[in-house]
């Protein structure tokens, strides 16, 4: 068994049943903030019966717990040393995401469906498989080598995105500092076409208290003739270059 699909109710129940109360409570507050304890208990009863029907639970020590061969899926959601999260905008502008959790037991892909109501968790063979899946997930055009486009300060980049989101086809003067104006025009055109929306790839690490911290992040912008990577987010200097495999791999 290398894959497990769970509804959001089943996932919350799974965290509670395996003793990860903080994670379960966090999801409960995110999805069911108004639900009282009595109603939550009813949801747990439904989730428990559903998981029993899937054959992943057993009754031990007067409570329902995951069978040993399935427990690693839930542990991977809690015990990762780091997580790579890829997010993109779908055809109808909904956000779609896939996360890759690296644990001592291996790498797990965590994909959400139907506005995060269904969670698929799958064990992968290696980090290499994760890289391949990230590349396929974004489905963007890649160059063999990066070609620099332009570097922008945070306020300049934000202005460009704001104009694109408001459908303003203006040409800010700071774009004239780039040496390759042809590449800059192509980049700006693609940003305007997407109305400032950018896909992203983020690496999250965890401390001894399991507190997440964003270690690095890049934006990904699919284009008409080529695609773009934006780095330097944490330094507030946005470096834009043509998309290339090493750029995506750097986040790993």
VOGU-3710 file (C-alpha; in Angstrom, 3 decimals, decimal comma):
1> xxxxxxxxxx> 0,000/0,000/0,000  1,741/3,183/-1,170  -1,198/5,626/-1,262  -3,997/6,707/1,059  -6,887/9,065/0,213  -8,694/10,831/3,062  -11,525/13,328/3,323  -10,794/16,359/5,485  -12,983/14,841/8,249  -11,041/11,566/8,059
11> xxxxxxxxxx> -7,733/13,437/8,212  -8,760/15,404/11,299  -9,941/12,191/12,973  -6,669/10,500/11,971  -4,584/13,140/13,719  -6,631/12,841/16,891  -6,645/9,026/16,872  -2,842/8,888/16,453  -2,209/11,390/19,232  -1,366/14,423/17,095
21> xxxxxxxxxx> -3,881/16,624/18,888  -2,299/19,974/17,974  -2,390/19,178/14,257  -5,953/17,897/14,521  -7,084/20,980/16,404  -5,387/23,257/13,868  -7,242/21,604/10,970  -10,511/21,636/12,900  -10,196/25,396/13,487  -9,358/25,964/9,819
31> xxxxxxxxxx> -12,256/23,951/8,369  -14,862/23,794/11,142  -14,285/26,814/13,418  -17,939/27,052/14,449  -18,480/23,339/15,141  -19,016/22,538/18,819  -17,638/19,444/20,553  -20,914/17,493/20,287  -21,117/18,076/16,540  -17,405/17,295/16,157
41> xxxxxxxxxx> -17,964/13,968/17,897  -20,670/13,141/15,369  -18,289/13,961/12,495  -15,649/11,728/14,088  -18,127/8,841/14,274  -18,786/9,165/10,540  -15,052/9,454/9,757  -14,289/6,431/11,923  -16,866/4,244/10,152  -15,552/5,417/6,782
51> xxxxxxxxxx> -11,966/4,504/7,720  -13,124/1,144/9,058  -14,754/0,487/5,694  -11,423/1,279/4,011  -9,743/-1,280/6,254  -7,148/1,083/7,713  -8,324/1,038/11,362  -8,426/-1,570/14,071  -9,884/-1,600/17,611  -7,081/-1,667/20,190
61> xxxxxxxxxx> -7,020/-0,714/23,873  -10,664/0,379/23,714  -10,089/2,821/20,847  -9,782/2,827/17,096  -6,202/3,203/15,886  -4,470/2,944/12,532  -3,156/-0,445/11,512  0,657/-0,570/11,518  0,926/-0,774/7,736  -1,021/2,517/7,321
71> xxxxxxxxxx> 0,264/4,543/10,269  3,280/5,883/8,373  1,028/8,022/6,149  -0,241/10,020/9,119  3,188/10,137/10,760  4,650/11,662/7,597  2,228/14,591/7,920  3,630/15,344/11,369  7,253/14,166/11,458  8,807/15,721/8,347
81> xxxxxxxxxx> 12,269/17,276/8,579  11,279/19,595/5,752  8,478/20,082/3,230  8,535/21,277/-0,365  5,206/22,863/-1,310  4,290/23,533/-4,946  1,227/25,714/-5,629  -0,301/26,800/-8,920  -3,463/28,327/-10,331  -5,726/25,936/-12,216
91> xxxxxxxxxx> -7,761/26,538/-15,355  -10,557/28,181/-13,372  -8,135/30,212/-11,204  -8,515/27,898/-8,220  -5,298/27,209/-6,307  -3,947/23,660/-6,578  -1,118/22,450/-4,374  1,125/19,455/-3,825  3,508/19,037/-0,885  6,478/16,708/-0,526
101> xxxxxxxxxx> 7,295/15,729/3,068  10,786/14,331/3,699  10,929/12,001/6,718  13,250/9,309/8,056  10,920/6,756/6,452  11,128/8,387/3,002  9,477/11,085/0,884  5,698/11,478/0,818  3,658/13,408/-1,743  0,585/15,131/-0,298
111> xxxxxxxxxx> -1,920/16,353/-2,873  -5,218/18,138/-2,200  -8,338/17,935/-4,361  -11,752/19,607/-4,490  -10,838/22,793/-2,644  -8,742/20,844/-0,103  -11,654/18,586/0,882  -9,773/15,424/-0,198  -6,161/14,657/0,703  -4,054/12,083/-1,137
121> xxxxxxxxxx> -0,855/10,897/0,556  1,569/8,744/-1,430  5,014/7,383/-0,597  7,658/8,101/-3,249  10,842/6,266/-4,030  13,264/9,179/-3,577  13,909/12,929/-3,693  14,521/12,487/-7,414  10,930/11,371/-7,850  9,814/14,514/-6,016
131> xxxxxxxxxx> 11,824/16,694/-8,416  10,270/14,940/-11,396  6,778/15,392/-10,004  7,344/19,095/-9,294  8,486/19,631/-12,887  5,448/17,770/-14,204  3,144/19,596/-11,759  4,046/23,035/-13,104  4,097/21,819/-16,722  6,297/24,692/-17,835
141> xxxxxxxxxx> 8,842/25,149/-20,575  12,448/24,729/-19,439  15,725/26,003/-20,842  19,008/24,120/-20,461  20,643/27,213/-18,976  19,206/30,274/-17,226  19,151/33,623/-18,958  18,903/36,662/-16,647  16,074/39,063/-17,390  16,054/41,822/-14,756
151> xxxxxxxxxx> 16,436/42,454/-11,010  13,776/44,517/-9,244  13,421/45,912/-5,750  10,413/44,734/-3,731  8,416/47,918/-4,312  9,122/47,803/-8,056  8,029/44,202/-8,350  4,881/44,852/-6,311  4,019/47,801/-8,571  4,384/45,598/-11,650
161> xxxxxxxxxx> 2,098/42,937/-10,185  -0,449/45,503/-9,036  -0,653/47,054/-12,484  -1,068/43,615/-14,040  -3,831/42,655/-11,597  -5,675/45,878/-12,479  -5,190/45,234/-16,229  -3,053/48,369/-16,646  -0,774/47,994/-19,662  1,686/50,608/-18,448
171> xxxxxxxxxx> 5,481/50,454/-18,812  7,200/51,568/-15,584  10,448/53,427/-16,178  12,474/51,068/-13,963  12,063/48,331/-16,595  14,326/50,307/-18,929  17,407/49,413/-16,845  17,433/45,832/-18,220  19,975/45,072/-20,936  17,772/42,602/-22,812
181> xxxxxxxxxx> 14,605/44,575/-23,486  13,159/41,832/-25,676  13,174/39,372/-22,760  11,745/41,992/-20,395  8,856/42,725/-22,771  8,076/39,009/-23,058  8,168/38,636/-19,256  5,932/41,645/-18,635  3,489/40,458/-21,290  3,169/37,077/-19,570
191> xxxxxxxxxx> 2,711/38,724/-16,153  -0,063/40,898/-17,593  -1,728/37,920/-19,268  -1,851/36,127/-15,908  -3,066/39,328/-14,195  -0,173/39,195/-11,753  -0,898/35,656/-10,533  2,208/33,554/-9,884  2,742/29,907/-9,067  5,201/29,142/-6,262
201> xxxxxxxxxx> 7,651/26,595/-4,898  8,523/26,831/-1,207  10,766/24,930/1,210  9,581/24,754/4,832  11,805/23,455/7,649  10,783/22,557/11,216  12,485/23,135/14,558  12,481/20,734/17,546  9,003/21,994/18,492  7,753/21,253/14,960
211> xxxxxxxxxx> 7,327/24,967/14,276  7,454/25,648/10,512  9,754/28,244/8,969  10,060/29,171/5,289  13,706/28,581/4,368  13,512/29,470/0,671  10,953/30,231/-2,004  10,720/30,942/-5,725  7,863/32,100/-7,933  7,093/30,329/-11,207
221> xxxxxxxxxx> 5,374/32,104/-14,110  4,299/30,022/-17,122  4,565/32,047/-20,326  3,416/31,960/-23,921  6,800/31,132/-25,462  8,878/30,424/-22,348  8,498/30,409/-18,596  10,083/32,424/-15,801  11,527/31,962/-12,318  11,596/34,704/-9,692
231> xxxxxxxxxx> 14,020/34,287/-6,771  15,385/36,495/-3,992  12,014/36,833/-2,281  13,442/36,713/1,252  16,097/39,304/0,398  13,474/41,680/-1,084  15,400/41,790/-4,360  13,508/39,929/-7,045  15,741/38,316/-9,645  13,914/37,182/-12,775
241> xxxxxxxxxx> 15,401/34,634/-15,162  14,169/32,180/-17,753  12,976/28,884/-16,265  15,530/26,070/-16,006  15,698/22,749/-14,188  18,538/23,718/-11,861  16,472/26,684/-10,703  13,627/24,414/-9,616  16,029/21,889/-8,102  17,747/24,587/-6,030
251> xx> 14,749/24,652/-3,687  15,458/21,024/-2,740
//
